Amino acid sequence: MKLVPLGDRVVLKQTEKEETTKSGIILAAKAQEKPVTAEVIAVGPGGMVDGKEVTMQVKVGDQVIYSKYAGNEVKLDEEEYVIVKQSDILAIVE
């Protein structure tokens, strides 16, 4: 199966959660923060959204930082993804 986002939506795959701190302390699952960096897996076509023209500024393969509580989490073929609006993406990591 394949996810194809509509409008100004973007499908993201979160980067792996870090389980140890830089000093070597192992974190419990509850103490780990939700990651806010992800790789772009699919990009919607953009177009007219809420009466405004939206041009997509991200592309497949980009590493991005997005709002911490943005989007909807979905599971497809044992993989977890987050679908967000382009406006929830804060930056592209270069």
SULURGI-V12509 format. One line per field, one symbol per residue. ss: DSSP state (H for helix, E for strand, - for the rest). psi: psi as a letter, one per 40 degrees, with the letter a starting at -180 (. if undefined). Layout:
ss=???
psi=???
This chain:
ss=--------EEEEEE-----E-----E--HHH-----EEEEEEE---EEE--EEE--------EEEE-----EEEEE--EEEEEEEHHHEEEEE-
psi=ihhhiibfihhihiiihheiideehhiiddehihieiihhdihiebahhfeihhhheiiheihihihdfiahhihhfeihihhiideehdihh.
